[in-house]
């Protein structure tokens, strides 16, 4: 069933309950998840982080790579998450926080399988947010703040021209080969060439550590290769390379 996020309404949704479980079945087809700066350090120890560019808006975003192919989440075995950390943008479901007029509002996916007759109520009999909903609202507020910080981080990385396209070449046990493209990562050489005063500025703003977390997370591509052993077509080996500018221009010609 298609996702249908609508503003949470205490009248319309007064009887809604949310099932609380450790199941992440709803994310089985999610191969990329938005990542926010407050969780970079934790996620980088478990999964690769990369930048992508929205082809329409041309805006860049940081994502956690959960799989090498579309509709493939290698961190899920059945409904269980294979790893110590789950991206906040997956933990928030079936809720979301989005602009609602001139402020941010809480939204809920009315078609979510997590909504049931049994579970945690969203509102009390008096129509006030339940303790469960108050905790979720706090989590969503933290997520929204982290996303705003992430936007400032991304803006700085892009303005400093630190990104290079990367390509991941996969060879499967079946012999099949394919290239994973469309990702970008921070070029450490460019970062080291920045003026000293700019590096100090990035450090004091808490952005330098975030940059290194993203760069170090690339090593977790091996984790995805390892997790693929549980699939029908495991990855035999992987090669990561930076896409040269002249190669891009030739491809566009």
C-alpha positions as CSV (number, residue, x, y, z in Angstrom):
1,X,0.0,0.0,0.0
2,X,1.3,3.5,-0.9
3,X,2.7,5.7,1.9
4,X,0.2,8.5,2.8
5,X,1.6,11.0,5.2
6,X,-1.0,13.4,6.6
7,X,-0.9,15.9,9.5
8,X,-1.5,14.3,12.8
9,X,-4.9,15.5,14.1
10,X,-6.1,14.9,17.6
11,X,-9.7,14.6,16.5
12,X,-9.2,12.5,13.4
13,X,-6.6,10.3,15.0
14,X,-7.9,10.2,18.6
15,X,-8.3,6.4,18.5
16,X,-5.1,5.5,16.7
17,X,-2.6,3.2,18.3
18,X,0.9,2.4,17.2
19,X,2.3,-1.1,17.5
20,X,5.7,-0.9,19.3
21,X,8.1,-3.7,18.2
22,X,11.7,-4.3,17.0
23,X,10.4,-5.1,13.5
24,X,11.8,-3.0,10.6
25,X,9.9,-4.9,7.9
26,X,8.6,-1.6,6.5
27,X,12.2,-0.7,5.5
28,X,13.0,-3.9,3.6
29,X,13.0,-2.1,0.3
30,X,15.0,0.9,1.5
31,X,18.6,0.9,0.2
32,X,19.4,4.6,1.1
33,X,18.3,6.4,4.2
34,X,18.8,10.1,4.9
35,X,21.5,10.6,7.6
36,X,21.9,13.5,9.9
37,X,25.0,15.0,11.3
38,X,24.3,14.1,15.0
39,X,24.4,10.4,14.1
40,X,27.4,10.4,11.7
41,X,29.8,9.0,14.2
42,X,27.6,6.1,15.2
43,X,26.4,5.3,11.7
44,X,30.0,5.5,10.3
45,X,31.0,2.6,12.5
46,X,28.4,0.4,10.9
47,X,27.5,1.5,7.4
48,X,28.8,3.7,4.5
49,X,27.8,7.3,4.3
50,X,27.8,9.2,1.0
51,X,26.5,12.3,-0.7
52,X,23.9,12.2,-3.5
53,X,22.6,15.1,-5.6
54,X,18.9,15.5,-6.4
55,X,18.7,15.8,-10.2
56,X,15.7,18.2,-10.0
57,X,16.7,20.6,-7.2
58,X,20.4,20.1,-7.6
59,X,20.6,19.9,-3.8
60,X,23.0,17.5,-2.1
61,X,22.0,15.2,0.7
62,X,23.9,12.7,3.0
63,X,22.6,9.2,3.0
64,X,23.4,5.9,4.7
65,X,23.9,3.1,2.3
66,X,21.9,0.1,3.4
67,X,22.3,-1.9,0.2
68,X,24.0,-2.0,-3.2
69,X,20.9,-2.2,-5.2
70,X,17.5,-0.5,-5.3
71,X,14.9,-2.2,-3.1
72,X,17.6,-4.1,-1.2
73,X,18.2,-3.5,2.5
74,X,21.1,-5.7,3.5
75,X,20.8,-4.8,7.2
76,X,17.5,-6.6,7.4
77,X,17.3,-10.4,7.9
78,X,13.6,-11.1,8.0
79,X,12.4,-8.3,10.3
80,X,15.5,-8.0,12.4
81,X,18.1,-5.3,12.0
82,X,21.7,-6.5,11.6
83,X,23.7,-3.9,13.4
84,X,24.0,-1.7,16.5
85,X,22.7,1.5,14.9
86,X,19.6,2.4,12.9
87,X,19.3,5.7,11.1
88,X,17.0,8.2,12.8
89,X,15.0,8.6,9.6
90,X,14.0,4.9,9.8
91,X,13.4,5.0,13.6
92,X,11.0,7.9,13.2
93,X,8.5,5.8,11.1
94,X,5.4,5.9,10.9
95,X,5.9,9.5,11.9
96,X,7.6,12.4,10.1
97,X,8.2,16.0,10.8
98,X,7.4,18.4,7.9
99,X,6.7,22.1,7.2
100,X,3.1,22.8,8.1
101,X,2.3,26.4,7.3
102,X,4.9,28.6,9.0
103,X,6.0,26.0,11.4
104,X,7.0,22.3,11.6
105,X,4.2,19.8,12.1
106,X,4.0,16.1,13.0
107,X,2.8,13.8,10.2
108,X,1.8,10.2,10.3
109,X,1.5,7.5,7.5
110,X,-2.2,6.6,7.7
111,X,-1.4,3.5,5.6
112,X,1.3,2.1,7.9
113,X,1.0,-1.5,9.0
114,X,2.2,-0.3,12.4
115,X,-1.1,1.4,13.1
116,X,-3.4,-1.1,14.8
117,X,-6.1,-1.6,17.4
118,X,-3.4,-2.8,19.8
119,X,-0.4,-0.8,20.8
120,X,0.5,2.6,22.3
121,X,-2.3,5.2,22.1
122,X,-1.5,8.6,20.6
123,X,-3.9,10.6,22.7
124,X,-5.5,10.4,26.1
125,X,-9.2,10.3,26.6
126,X,-9.0,14.1,27.3
127,X,-7.5,14.6,23.8
128,X,-4.0,15.4,25.1
129,X,-0.9,13.8,23.6
130,X,-0.1,10.5,25.4
131,X,3.3,9.9,27.0
132,X,4.2,7.8,24.0
133,X,3.4,10.6,21.6
134,X,5.2,13.2,23.7
135,X,8.4,11.0,23.5
136,X,8.0,10.7,19.7
137,X,7.5,14.4,19.3
138,X,10.7,15.1,21.2
139,X,12.5,12.6,19.0
140,X,11.1,14.3,15.9
141,X,12.2,17.7,17.2
142,X,15.7,16.4,17.7
143,X,15.6,14.9,14.2
144,X,14.4,18.2,12.7
145,X,17.2,20.1,14.5
146,X,19.8,17.6,13.3
147,X,18.5,17.9,9.7
148,X,18.9,21.7,9.8
149,X,22.5,21.3,11.1
150,X,23.1,18.8,8.3
151,X,21.9,21.2,5.7
152,X,24.5,23.8,6.9
153,X,27.1,21.1,6.9
154,X,26.3,20.0,3.3
155,X,26.2,23.7,2.1
156,X,29.7,24.2,3.5
157,X,31.1,21.0,1.9
158,X,29.6,21.9,-1.5
159,X,30.8,25.6,-1.3
160,X,34.3,24.4,-0.6
161,X,34.2,22.1,-3.6
162,X,35.2,19.0,-1.5
163,X,33.1,16.4,-3.3
164,X,34.2,13.9,-6.0
165,X,32.0,11.4,-7.7
166,X,32.8,7.8,-6.8
167,X,32.1,4.5,-8.5
168,X,31.7,1.1,-6.9
169,X,32.4,-1.9,-9.2
170,X,30.9,-5.1,-7.9
171,X,31.6,-8.7,-9.0
172,X,29.0,-11.2,-7.8
173,X,29.5,-14.9,-7.1
174,X,27.5,-15.6,-10.3
175,X,30.1,-13.7,-12.3
176,X,27.8,-10.8,-13.0
177,X,29.4,-7.4,-12.8
178,X,27.8,-4.0,-12.3
179,X,28.8,-0.4,-11.4
180,X,27.1,1.6,-8.6
181,X,27.3,5.3,-9.5
182,X,25.6,8.5,-8.5
183,X,27.4,8.8,-5.2
184,X,29.9,11.4,-4.1
185,X,32.4,11.5,-1.2
186,X,34.8,14.0,0.3
187,X,38.2,14.3,-1.2
188,X,40.7,14.3,1.7
189,X,43.4,15.9,-0.5
190,X,41.1,18.9,-1.2
191,X,40.3,19.1,2.5
192,X,44.0,19.1,3.5
193,X,44.7,21.8,1.0
194,X,42.3,24.2,2.7
195,X,43.8,27.3,4.3
196,X,44.7,26.7,8.0
197,X,42.2,29.4,9.2
198,X,39.4,27.6,7.3
199,X,40.3,24.3,8.9
200,X,40.2,25.9,12.4
201,X,36.8,27.4,11.6
202,X,35.4,24.1,10.4
203,X,36.8,22.4,13.6
204,X,35.3,25.0,15.9
205,X,31.9,24.7,14.1
206,X,31.9,20.9,14.7
207,X,32.0,20.2,10.9
208,X,35.6,18.9,10.5
209,X,34.9,15.8,12.6
210,X,31.7,15.2,10.7
211,X,33.7,15.3,7.4
212,X,36.1,12.7,8.7
213,X,33.3,10.5,9.9
214,X,31.9,10.5,6.4
215,X,35.3,9.7,4.8
216,X,36.1,6.9,7.3
217,X,32.6,5.3,6.8
218,X,33.5,4.4,3.2
219,X,35.4,1.4,4.8
220,X,32.0,0.0,5.8
221,X,31.4,-0.9,2.2
222,X,33.1,-4.2,3.2
223,X,30.3,-4.6,5.7
224,X,27.7,-4.5,2.9
225,X,29.8,-7.1,1.0
226,X,29.7,-9.3,4.1
227,X,26.0,-8.9,4.6
228,X,25.4,-9.9,1.0
229,X,26.5,-13.4,1.9
230,X,23.0,-13.9,3.2
231,X,21.4,-13.2,-0.2
232,X,20.8,-15.3,-3.3
233,X,23.7,-13.7,-5.2
234,X,26.5,-12.7,-2.8
235,X,29.1,-10.1,-3.8
236,X,32.5,-11.7,-4.4
237,X,34.6,-8.6,-4.5
238,X,34.3,-4.8,-4.7
239,X,36.4,-2.0,-6.1
240,X,36.0,1.6,-5.2
241,X,37.3,4.4,-7.5
242,X,37.0,8.1,-7.9
243,X,35.4,9.2,-11.2
244,X,37.8,11.5,-13.1
245,X,36.4,14.8,-14.4
246,X,37.5,14.1,-18.0
247,X,35.8,10.7,-17.8
248,X,32.5,12.4,-16.8
249,X,32.8,14.9,-19.6
250,X,33.4,12.1,-22.1
251,X,30.3,10.2,-20.8
252,X,28.2,13.4,-21.2
253,X,29.4,14.0,-24.7
